[in-house]
Amino acid sequence: MELTPATWRKASRSNESGDACVEVAGVAEVVAVRDSKDPEGPKLILSRSDFRRFADRLKSI
């Protein structure tokens, strides 16, 4: 999947000195997730519905 044109957004709870920074980008029918400290590294690709369930679960814990 081509992610070059993606606009990545850092998680609102991330900061410049944090060790656990994630970024997300909506691309076509999916959402990509990556480690902001390793932008060229692996990406987790989820359907939009799976990402919504994932985010909702994180909010509940």
C-alpha positions, 0 to 999 in steps of 0.5 A: 500500500502506498503511504507516501501521500499520507498526512500523518497526525500525532496522537493528542497525548503524545509529546516531544519527549515521550517514549510512546508516540504514535501517528495515524493517517487515513488512506483510502479505506484504511487507517495506518498507524506508525511509531513517530520515532521510526516513520520509515519503519513498519506500519499497522494497517487497519480497516476504518471499522477495525480502527474505530473498535481499537480506539474505542477499546483503548478509551475504555481502559 
